[in-house]
Amino acid sequence: MQRRCPLGLGLLLLLCAQLPPGAPAKEVTLLDTSTAQGELGWLLDPPETGWSEVQQMLNGTPMYMYQDCPMLAGGDTEHWLRSNWIYRGEAASRVHVELQFTVRDCKSFPGGSGPQGCKETFNLFYMESDHDVGIQLRRPLFQKVTTVAADQSFTIRDLATGAVRLNVERCLLGHLTRRGLYLAFHNPGACVALVAVRVFYQRCAEIVHKLAHFPDTLPKSMGLVEVAGTCLPHAQYAPGPSVAPRMHCSTDGEWLVPVGRCYCNPGYQEVKEENGVEQCAACPVNFYRSEMDTPSCLKCPPHSTAKSVGATICTCVSGHYRTPGEGPQVACTRPPSAPQNISFSLSGTQLSLQWKPPKDSGGRRDVIYNVECAQCQGIAPDEGLCQPCGAAVHFSPGTKGLTLPALQINGLEPYANYTFRVEAKNGVSDLDPSGSPSAMLSLSIGHAEPLSGLSLSLVKRGPRRLELSWAGSQPRSPGVNLSYELHVLNQKEERYQMVPEPRALLTELQPDTTYVVRVRTLTPLGPGPYSPDHEFRTSPPLFKGLSGGEIVAVVFGLMLALALILGFFIFRKRRRTQKQKRQRECPSDGGDREDKLWLKPYVDLQAYEDPAQGALDFARELDPTWLTVDTVIGEGEFGEVYRGILRIPSHDCFTVAIKTLKASSPDGHWWNFLREATIMSQFNHQHILHLEGVITKRKPIMIITEFMENGALDAFLRAQEEQLAPGQLVSMLQGIASGMSHLSDHRYVHRDLAARNILVSQDLCCKVSDFGLTRLLDNDRDGTYETQGGKIPIRWTAPEAIAHRVFTSASDVWSFGVVMWEVLSFGDKPYGDMSNQEVMKSIEDGYRLPPPVDCPAPLYDLMKCCWAYDRTCRPRFRQLQTQLEQLLDSPHTLRTIANFDPRVTLRLPSVSGSDGIPYRSVSEWLESIRMKRYILHFRSAGLDTMECVLELTTEDLKQMGITQAGHQKRILCSIQGFKD
């Protein structure tokens, strides 16, 4: 049935827009009037004057709808509209109703207030039924759902402007139980157009979440529906305690509360398509994924490949391998190349092998070395039969699994040919069928076998003869003749004797005399090292009557002995007289001048054919592997000086100083270098630098000493100028005097005592070092040492040593006085910029170094005692040590400052200076009195010539900024000296 719509209602329907989109949940439509292809045929009540069905064209499509306006018809307002039976079936018990409608504003009617009974709402009802009830309306059976009101109503003006809007109302019908239902619309008096009616229910749509597929699911009327997911292809649940994927379908058709997930299988990775769909895609070529925990496919590690998609591991390319314990993420590596530059050093039958690591480590760090030893008949392995080295050959640290490229070998047989094969391996070498590369070295042992374990045996002895035997070496190669050399010595004689066999008869010996005997092997290639020393004593002479000649000899000997005794007493009396005379002349010389009756014997390297062996008799030979060389800290006379770390097994590691000998040094330097180590090794004193050991078996040769943190004393003082208290300086001087007293007591003369040769530790302990010029004094009362040449440090050397090159402990005392001056002046250069010739002439003329600034008077008095021109009037080091200790015990005595004597100067009269003023300039004068810090003060005051400074007063100096009383006194005393 089709009815004509009221004025403006058709225009309203033509302006309706497309229907809005549905809810996010999946909506299943039961009824939609907007898609009807013909008349709807709903039940109208009353059929003539109530609701009417109309058809409008929308976008070229006919659309059927209902309208009603009782106010215009003038009839009753009880108009009902019932839908046809809507089949629900077994669908959800919750059904939604969506209405699209328009309502006219009652105020838009003529008169402004609208017709009586005008409404702007209508009512929605529903009724459940298991079947179609036909055209029976049955109003009492309908249940009211809601009163529908328009959010926006239209007026006549809206119709004219085309601004009419459509209202949308959604209602929920819940807990339905019948197979179908009816909808009814009751209009109590509104002008309304029902444009469209849609009845639908909601389902949880099919979805893929976290690589799990969840099917389309019908929700329950109440509560959530738990749905189990199914993993996508090439995906699975994660192993372990994780749960299977699940989600919950809500009553509104939405998925809620996701639990668990799926993971792509190894060889696949999770990807999202452009439309957002998740899936597991195979890893591309040269990519892999071995574990499900890995988020995505990884590129193959170096030297491995994956030739097909979906790889779980990348296989190694040819020649490269992985160890069983290495995972697929580790790069493939290859065995190392052969060791490089294998070399050796041979001492007797002791062999040291060294080589460089392989050029190619195969990409690994676990390179180790295996060494094989074979003794061959020929020099090369292919020249004769070879067999493994026997048990007598010892390898240190071993032959297998070496981590360092070096090896020590002992026990090789002399005159034998050996071949050594050094093999480099790493973690994958055993996986390579081609074997491990190696380098070979063949050599011939030609030196004599060392006789370190030899024991000489006494076969027979007499008053003038000894018969000895020993276990000799047997030649290993045919045609080689061995002989032996005996070295025999006692206190008066020394002889060498060669024998062809390990047995010797020594004749023409002295009766009842001890002889030291040692033996070595002689070969065509040279002699071997000597065996240890053995002592043998001849038997006493047999008694017999004296001949006439022997009687004469005895008488002559007695007379000679009597003359010697008489001469000895006369000599002692003269010496005692001279000593008493010197004591009267030098009352400061105490009882410490008594000669030392016990002297430590000094051993020089001149008694040794091999200086290295002489040094090792007193110094410890250190293993080079114990030493780690760090940075250069200086340069000595023979080479560079390094700081390093010494790690002795079973001891804590500690810092040391390392003195090296340049490889290009001549033989004389080598001898002097080892001589210094020999001297140091014979001292053990807290104020003498301690020797840790030497390294002589490889180049460069090294001397290892304790490390002194503050370095040389002169540089340390310059860096700490005026920061050290007088008590600290005296303590440092007392330590130096203690060390020098130890040297003097053992009859050593240092000859190069200066602040630069004193080292300072972290706790300001001073130690004497640099024994390159140290010598043993003659064994007489004067204790002198004479030298024929060499350089002399003029500014620190006593005048008698400069003039006659005669050195004594007293000359070291003079040098100690200069060291005291260096310490109190904080590292200033003695005698300033005077030349050596000027220094020597000044000393001969009686000039001495002036007291440093703020120098305590007792210390300057000690300096002047050390600089006594007569060496016999100088104090000994033991006295100096005692007096310095007394000053430390009485620090108040250090408060008295030494007076500056203007007559004691560092400069000789200058020929170019003014009369009475022996200085060319003000700066030269200030430098001579150790006041050069005030040169700028004088220049700022305009005092440029020496004539300008003669009238200066204390007030003038204060105005110039010279405020320290001691400095004022020194400057004014010097000026007064010019006037006098």
HELIX and SHEET records of a PDB file:
HELIX    1   1 LEU A    9  LEU A   14  1                                   6    
HELIX    2   2 THR A   33  THR A   35  5                                   3    
HELIX    3   3 PRO A   70  ALA A   73  1                                   4    
HELIX    4   4 CYS A  106  SER A  108  5                                   3    
HELIX    5   5 ARG A  139  LEU A  141  5                                   3    
HELIX    6   6 ILE A  156  THR A  161  1                                   6    
HELIX    7   7 PRO A  381  GLU A  383  5                                   3    
HELIX    8   8 SER A  429  LEU A  431  5                                   3    
HELIX    9   9 GLY A  548  GLU A  585  1                                  38    
HELIX   10  10 GLY A  591  ARG A  593  5                                   3    
HELIX   11  11 LEU A  605  ALA A  607  5                                   3    
HELIX   12  12 PRO A  611  LEU A  616  1                                   6    
HELIX   13  13 PRO A  624  TRP A  626  5                                   3    
HELIX   14  14 ASP A  667  SER A  681  1                                  15    
HELIX   15  15 LEU A  713  ALA A  719  1                                   7    
HELIX   16  16 PRO A  726  ASP A  745  1                                  20    
HELIX   17  17 ALA A  755  ASN A  757  5                                   3    
HELIX   18  18 ILE A  794  TRP A  796  5                                   3    
HELIX   19  19 PRO A  799  HIS A  804  1                                   6    
HELIX   20  20 SER A  809  LEU A  824  1                                  16    
HELIX   21  21 ASN A  836  GLU A  844  1                                   9    
HELIX   22  22 ALA A  857  CYS A  866  1                                  10    
HELIX   23  23 ARG A  871  CYS A  873  5                                   3    
HELIX   24  24 PHE A  877  ASP A  889  1                                  13    
HELIX   25  25 PRO A  891  ARG A  895  5                                   5    
HELIX   26  26 VAL A  922  SER A  928  1                                   7    
HELIX   27  27 LYS A  932  TYR A  934  5                                   3    
HELIX   28  28 ILE A  935  SER A  940  1                                   6    
HELIX   29  29 MET A  946  VAL A  949  5                                   4    
HELIX   30  30 THR A  954  GLN A  959  1                                   6    
HELIX   31  31 ALA A  965  LYS A  979  1                                  15    
SHEET    1   A 4 LYS A  26  ASP A  32  0                                        
SHEET    2   A 4 VAL A 192  ARG A 203 -1                                        
SHEET    3   A 4 THR A  61  ASP A  68 -1                                        
SHEET    4   A 4 SER A  52  LEU A  58 -1                                        
SHEET    1   B 4 LYS A  26  ASP A  32  0                                        
SHEET    2   B 4 VAL A 192  ARG A 203 -1                                        
SHEET    3   B 4 VAL A  95  VAL A 103 -1                                        
SHEET    4   B 4 ASN A 167  LEU A 173 -1                                        
SHEET    1   C 4 LEU A  43  ASP A  45  0                                        
SHEET    2   C 4 HIS A  79  ARG A  82 -1                                        
SHEET    3   C 4 GLY A 180  ASN A 187 -1                                        
SHEET    4   C 4 ILE A  86  TYR A  87 -1                                        
SHEET    1   D 5 LEU A  43  ASP A  45  0                                        
SHEET    2   D 5 HIS A  79  ARG A  82 -1                                        
SHEET    3   D 5 GLY A 180  ASN A 187 -1                                        
SHEET    4   D 5 THR A 121  SER A 129 -1                                        
SHEET    5   D 5 GLN A 143  ALA A 149 -1                                        
SHEET    1   E 3 ILE A 207  HIS A 209  0                                        
SHEET    2   E 3 ALA A 212  PHE A 214 -1                                        
SHEET    3   E 3 THR A 230  CYS A 231 -1                                        
SHEET    1   F 3 VAL A 225  ALA A 228  0                                        
SHEET    2   F 3 ARG A 246  CYS A 249 -1                                        
SHEET    3   F 3 TRP A 255  VAL A 259 -1                                        
SHEET    1   G 2 ALA A 235  TYR A 237  0                                        
SHEET    2   G 2 CYS A 262  CYS A 264 -1                                        
SHEET    1   H 2 TYR A 268  LYS A 272  0                                        
SHEET    2   H 2 GLU A 278  ALA A 282 -1                                        
SHEET    1   I 2 PHE A 287  TYR A 288  0                                        
SHEET    2   I 2 LEU A 298  LYS A 299 -1                                        
SHEET    1   J 2 SER A 304  THR A 305  0                                        
SHEET    2   J 2 THR A 315  CYS A 316 -1                                        
SHEET    1   K 4 GLN A 340  SER A 347  0                                        
SHEET    2   K 4 GLN A 350  LYS A 356 -1                                        
SHEET    3   K 4 ALA A 406  ASN A 410 -1                                        
SHEET    4   K 4 HIS A 394  SER A 396 -1                                        
SHEET    1   L 4 CYS A 386  PRO A 388  0                                        
SHEET    2   L 4 ILE A 368  CYS A 376 -1                                        
SHEET    3   L 4 ASN A 417  LYS A 425 -1                                        
SHEET    4   L 4 SER A 438  SER A 444 -1                                        
SHEET    1   M 3 SER A 457  ARG A 461  0                                        
SHEET    2   M 3 LEU A 466  SER A 469 -1                                        
SHEET    3   M 3 ARG A 503  LEU A 506 -1                                        
SHEET    1   N 4 GLU A 494  VAL A 499  0                                        
SHEET    2   N 4 SER A 483  LEU A 489 -1                                        
SHEET    3   N 4 THR A 514  THR A 523 -1                                        
SHEET    4   N 4 GLY A 526  PRO A 527 -1                                        
SHEET    1   O 4 GLU A 494  VAL A 499  0                                        
SHEET    2   O 4 SER A 483  LEU A 489 -1                                        
SHEET    3   O 4 THR A 514  THR A 523 -1                                        
SHEET    4   O 4 HIS A 534  ARG A 537 -1                                        
SHEET    1   P 5 LEU A 627  GLU A 635  0                                        
SHEET    2   P 5 GLU A 640  LEU A 646 -1                                        
SHEET    3   P 5 PHE A 654  THR A 660 -1                                        
SHEET    4   P 5 MET A 702  GLU A 706 -1                                        
SHEET    5   P 5 LEU A 691  ILE A 695 -1                                        
SHEET    1   Q 3 GLY A 711  ALA A 712  0                                        
SHEET    2   Q 3 ILE A 758  VAL A 760 -1                                        
SHEET    3   Q 3 CYS A 766  VAL A 768 -1                                        
SHEET    1   R 2 TYR A 748  VAL A 749  0                                        
SHEET    2   R 2 ARG A 775  LEU A 776 -1                                        
SHEET    1   S 2 TYR A 785  GLU A 786  0                                        
SHEET    2   S 2 VAL A 806  PHE A 807 -1                                        
END                                                                             
